[in-house]
Amino acid sequence: MGNQIQFASIDYMEVATFDNSLEHFHRNGIKGTIKENIQNALDARLNENKPVKVTIRMNEVDKSILPGIDEIFEHINSLEGHNNYTIETINYMKTKIEDKTVPILSFEDSNSKGLTGAKNGQSNSKQDTYGIYAYNKGVHFVEGDSTKEIKRGGSHGIGKIANNAASDIHLMYFANCDNENNQHLGGTIQLIEHKLNNKNYRATGYYSDVSENNGKLIPFENIVKHEAFEKKTRGLKIIIPYVREEFFKFDEIITAVCDNFFLAILEHNLAVEVFDVDNEQTIINHETIKELVQDTRFYKTDYSDMKKIFTPLYVNTLNNNKPLKFEVSNNTDTYQFKLYFVYNPEIIVGRVAIFRTIGMKIEDFGVINNKRKPFNAVLVGGDKEDEYLKSLENESHTQISYEDIRDEYEKKNAKKFISNLHKELSRIIEENFNKNNPTDGKLETDDLIYETETSFRNMLESSSEKVTISGGKTLLKRNVKEKREKKGGSTKNKKVDKNKNRKPRKIKSDDDSTTELFITPTDAVSRITIGQDEIISIDLSKVGVDYTEINGVNLCNLIFKVVDGNGEIVKDIFDFSRYAIRINDLVSNRTYQYDMNKVKNINMNNQQIQIRIALKNNSLSRLKFTYEVEVEK
């Protein structure tokens, strides 16, 4: 047999880095992977009268059953990195060659169409969905029925790389069974451009055969004798080997399904089975989801604890409230939504779940100036609204935004729509606040004024002494406290050294805490914006972080907190995902991970932090920050 993994050969290598989308989807975690695969299954729904069924399995298999795995590691072993991040990733990939047992995560759908035209292979036909899915990047199948195309969750055509991002070696397979019961197996691996046996290759490899007639790619028939790769009923099965450890968590898989698809589940459009590594089954459908979101194994159920995850609130809001008619306009059109809304003083954080009609959540929308109001809401539109929301989504379907729209006319329209969405939701929230907190007519203030005057007079007299002057009149003279010298002599004539360095502040930590926080003085920070990059430098010698004090650890975390015009810290947590494409070290070019407002494991080189933030837009430069350096004790 010839090669099973097909890499296109090239004359010379240009790209020495991994596909940026891999890092993007890696940051989204298991929730992003589940969102992409279930959305694809819903898009391919076959019988509209039955729910789509998705089976998720956590499994461990022997490495030897993986098709083409020896050939894959031959290519991995040939990789050479040219920056710290790439070198680190490649070296980690190479360690996996020694693993004998491999963790696998699979997604199998039914009541779905599967992929068509597998026999035609790389045909470049719009009707052959197998060829589009297997061999094309940045392309997705377009439905002939415009109504169905509008409802489709996918829109950018790059989501399938989410499965590669979930693998430690960027490998995924897919098993397909079409309407004629043809069963085929394909797959992709995402590397960097590389040289093997004196030949240069592109970054993407395909698990595929090659036609002897025209040299085009054609799929292998699925003859792998293992249940992990079997797909004997119509539909698609995704298989992710070497799944990342942080993606291989049963409870997070359950919550990812519920968080993103509870509407589809409640409307009987989706049912999901999850099998853990011990083959224990958990069913998520319209009958079980209400219990699951109240299960303390998966969710915090006290109102006071629901500050980031709101699924139990959303499910309750949908089940117990009738929808309101809700209109939002842009500059040219008006959109009609259904708004499920509840006002409850026990709720700590208010959010609106914005949904597509297939039942997939886009985001937990925070309404400006109302993020700490006691409400919860779910917003769902129709086909027209779906089409418009689809145009506002980012590529991972996790946010609506106008910032990435290039057409200026459409960008203004989108900006107006989002502004009006905030305004109309604020109006509903205010109406409900006033209704639940009514005023009881006129307030009698006579006694209040009397008490205030009496209290003020008593305070004035206690801080004054009476002085009688001619004519019998009495004046109040303010008592002035006598200044006493401190022990050790007077400080009256002591000069203050204005050039003395300000002592940095260390935030007192709990005895049990393993970390310490240092507030960064303003004179220790330098911010420069160059094009679409912002460079931040911090002199740690002015922060007070001593190398000996942190036990020789040369890494720290940097926490960003937004400061308003009065110098007060804004309560809402800053989220880098809204502003940054990536964050890397200015010296080594190593890419740093971040979680909301915290950049993790930054190198402290010669008591300096130097990071570069690649910006999505220029809005970050308009924000002011205070910075906290977090180090291990």
Secondary structure by P-SEA (a helix, b strand, c coil): ccccbbbbbccccccccccaaaaaaaaacaaaaaaaaaaaaaaacccccccbbbbbbbbccccccccaaaaaaaaaaacccccaaaaaaaaaaaaaccccbbbbbbbbbcccccccccccccccccccaaaaacccccbbbbbccaaaaaaccccccccccccccccccbbbbbbbbccccbbbbcbbbbbccccccccccccbbbcbbbbccccbbbbcccccccccccccccbbbbbbcccccccccaaaaaaaaaaccaaaaaaccbbbbbbccccbbbbbccccaaaaaaccccccccccccccccaaaaaaaaacccccbbbbbcccbbbbbbbbbbbbccccbbbbbbbcccccccccccccccccccccccccccaaaaaaaaaacccccccccccccccaaaaaaaaaaaaaaaaaaaaaaaaaaaaacccccccccaaaaaaaaaaaaaaaaaabbbbbcccbbbbbbbbbcbbbbcccccccccccccccccbbbbccccccccbbbbbbccccbbbbbcccbbbbbbccccccccccccccccbbbbbbbbbccccccccccccccccccccccccccbbbbbcccccccccccccbbbbbbbccccccccccbbbbbbbcc
